[in-house]
Amino acid sequence: MNDLQTLRAVLLPTEPAQEVVDRSRHRLQNRMLGAPRRRRRPLVLGTGLAAAAAAAIVVATLPGAPAEAPRPQAVAPVVTGQDVLLAAATVAAKAPSETGTYWHVVTTSRDLTYESWTTADGHQWFRGAKSGGRVVPLGQSNPFRLGVVDVTLDQLRALPTDPTALRDWIAEALKHSDARTSAGPLTASDREQALLESLVSLVSALPAPPGVRAAAFRAIAAYPGVRDLGAVPGGRGLVLPGEERLVVAPATGRVNGTSTFVTADGAVYHLDDPRGAAISAEWTDSLPR
């Protein structure tokens, strides 16, 4: 054996014994002849489903993963009596000034219908239970009735458009009024109630200009305890101090109902009916009939 043959014998492994070769061949043949083994097919998901499933697994396994926040529920806005009056004031302030031949007022309650027409110089006609349902002219000119205070149309148009100044003007007029109650001259409490009634007259039954009506709405809104009763026929129902009631349509700036009103002959009515009286007032050129 030369050196190369010696080196090869050292590096190469010894040939396996024939017995080992036969046993391995026999095991391989048995495996090839046996029943085929089943292979499991992997579960296949669509691309979107796979991504969603993977995301869900990741979120579920993350420590301290936050729960899905609940969706906020719609909450109805709270409307107060002041909101209704101030909204009506905003609309009233922007209304165009109107004129006509007759200032026409119709007041209707469950057991009363009263209607009057008044010219700019104070001539009046009325229709009601006292007239037997007929239109009757009054024998003398009568001023407009700002509560228990008599005013001319020019005075109405010159009233302050600031709420505080308007209250002060009416309060001063009441101090000098000769109005009386069955118990005698007006007391401080009577004058305070008459002031509120005057403001109600300005927004409901008198031909006050837009700025004055807006100021009256704002002055009423400043009273404490004004309550909103919600939607009623004609607008929003309001309760004022002394349990006086108004129905105000804030979208139009109109008063469509009231529990207190003044007739053409100066009588102040207070209705106990919670619904009050429906009222409409506007200028017209149509003759009373």
URURQUI-V599233 format. One record per backbone hydrogen bond with DSSP energy under -0.5 kcal/mol. NH is the residue of the N-H (numbers start at 1). CO is the residue of the C=O. E is the energy in kcal/mol with one decimal. If there is no record, write none. Layout:
nh:NH co:CO e:E
nh:NH co:CO e:E
This chain:
nh:6 co:2 e:-1.6
nh:7 co:3 e:-2.1
nh:8 co:4 e:-2.0
nh:9 co:5 e:-1.8
nh:10 co:6 e:-1.3
nh:11 co:7 e:-1.7
nh:12 co:8 e:-2.2
nh:21 co:17 e:-1.7
nh:22 co:18 e:-2.3
nh:23 co:19 e:-1.9
nh:24 co:20 e:-1.9
nh:25 co:21 e:-1.9
nh:26 co:22 e:-2.1
nh:27 co:23 e:-1.8
nh:28 co:24 e:-1.9
nh:29 co:25 e:-1.9
nh:30 co:26 e:-1.8
nh:31 co:27 e:-1.8
nh:32 co:28 e:-1.9
nh:33 co:29 e:-1.9
nh:34 co:30 e:-0.9
nh:50 co:46 e:-2.9
nh:51 co:47 e:-2.1
nh:52 co:48 e:-2.4
nh:53 co:49 e:-2.9
nh:54 co:50 e:-2.4
nh:55 co:51 e:-2.4
nh:56 co:52 e:-2.6
nh:57 co:53 e:-2.3
nh:58 co:54 e:-2.3
nh:59 co:55 e:-2.7
nh:60 co:56 e:-2.6
nh:61 co:57 e:-1.7
nh:62 co:58 e:-1.2
nh:65 co:62 e:-1.2
nh:81 co:226 e:-0.6
nh:84 co:80 e:-1.8
nh:85 co:81 e:-2.2
nh:86 co:82 e:-2.8
nh:87 co:83 e:-2.2
nh:88 co:84 e:-2.1
nh:89 co:85 e:-2.1
nh:90 co:86 e:-2.0
nh:91 co:87 e:-1.8
nh:92 co:88 e:-2.9
nh:93 co:89 e:-2.3
nh:94 co:90 e:-0.7
nh:94 co:91 e:-0.8
nh:95 co:92 e:-1.1
nh:101 co:284 e:-0.7
nh:102 co:284 e:-3.0
nh:103 co:118 e:-3.1
nh:104 co:102 e:-0.8
nh:104 co:282 e:-3.0
nh:105 co:103 e:-0.5
nh:105 co:116 e:-2.4
nh:106 co:280 e:-2.6
nh:107 co:114 e:-3.2
nh:108 co:278 e:-2.8
nh:109 co:112 e:-3.5
nh:114 co:107 e:-3.1
nh:115 co:127 e:-2.4
nh:116 co:105 e:-2.3
nh:117 co:125 e:-2.5
nh:118 co:103 e:-1.3
nh:119 co:123 e:-2.6
nh:122 co:119 e:-1.9
nh:125 co:117 e:-2.1
nh:126 co:136 e:-2.3
nh:127 co:115 e:-2.6
nh:131 co:128 e:-0.6
nh:132 co:129 e:-1.3
nh:133 co:128 e:-2.3
nh:134 co:131 e:-1.3
nh:136 co:126 e:-2.9
nh:136 co:134 e:-0.6
nh:138 co:124 e:-2.6
nh:142 co:122 e:-3.2
nh:144 co:151 e:-2.2
nh:146 co:144 e:-0.7
nh:146 co:149 e:-3.2
nh:147 co:145 e:-1.3
nh:149 co:146 e:-2.0
nh:151 co:144 e:-2.5
nh:153 co:120 e:-0.5
nh:156 co:152 e:-2.1
nh:157 co:153 e:-2.2
nh:158 co:154 e:-1.0
nh:159 co:156 e:-1.2
nh:166 co:162 e:-2.6
nh:167 co:163 e:-2.2
nh:168 co:164 e:-2.3
nh:169 co:165 e:-2.2
nh:170 co:166 e:-2.2
nh:171 co:167 e:-2.8
nh:172 co:168 e:-2.3
nh:173 co:169 e:-2.1
nh:174 co:170 e:-2.3
nh:175 co:171 e:-1.5
nh:176 co:172 e:-1.1
nh:177 co:174 e:-1.0
nh:181 co:184 e:-3.3
nh:184 co:181 e:-1.4
nh:186 co:179 e:-0.9
nh:191 co:187 e:-2.5
nh:192 co:188 e:-1.9
nh:193 co:189 e:-2.1
nh:194 co:190 e:-2.6
nh:195 co:191 e:-2.0
nh:196 co:192 e:-1.6
nh:197 co:193 e:-2.1
nh:198 co:194 e:-2.1
nh:199 co:195 e:-2.0
nh:200 co:196 e:-2.3
nh:201 co:197 e:-2.2
nh:202 co:198 e:-1.9
nh:203 co:199 e:-1.5
nh:204 co:200 e:-1.3
nh:205 co:201 e:-2.2
nh:206 co:201 e:-1.3
nh:208 co:206 e:-1.9
nh:212 co:209 e:-0.6
nh:213 co:209 e:-2.3
nh:214 co:210 e:-2.4
nh:215 co:211 e:-1.8
nh:216 co:212 e:-2.3
nh:217 co:213 e:-2.4
nh:218 co:214 e:-2.1
nh:219 co:215 e:-2.3
nh:220 co:216 e:-2.2
nh:221 co:217 e:-2.2
nh:222 co:218 e:-1.1
nh:223 co:220 e:-1.5
nh:226 co:223 e:-0.9
nh:227 co:239 e:-2.3
nh:229 co:237 e:-3.8
nh:230 co:237 e:-0.5
nh:232 co:235 e:-2.8
nh:235 co:232 e:-2.4
nh:236 co:248 e:-3.2
nh:237 co:230 e:-2.5
nh:238 co:246 e:-2.8
nh:239 co:227 e:-2.3
nh:240 co:244 e:-3.8
nh:243 co:240 e:-1.3
nh:244 co:241 e:-0.8
nh:246 co:238 e:-1.9
nh:247 co:257 e:-2.4
nh:248 co:236 e:-2.4
nh:248 co:246 e:-0.5
nh:249 co:254 e:-3.0
nh:250 co:248 e:-0.8
nh:252 co:249 e:-1.3
nh:253 co:249 e:-2.0
nh:254 co:249 e:-1.1
nh:255 co:203 e:-0.5
nh:256 co:247 e:-2.6
nh:256 co:254 e:-0.6
nh:257 co:247 e:-1.1
nh:258 co:277 e:-2.2
nh:259 co:245 e:-1.8
nh:261 co:269 e:-1.5
nh:263 co:267 e:-2.6
nh:266 co:263 e:-1.9
nh:269 co:261 e:-3.2
nh:269 co:267 e:-0.6
nh:271 co:259 e:-3.1
nh:276 co:273 e:-2.2
nh:277 co:258 e:-2.9
nh:278 co:108 e:-2.8
nh:279 co:256 e:-1.4
nh:280 co:106 e:-2.0
nh:282 co:104 e:-2.1
nh:284 co:102 e:-2.5
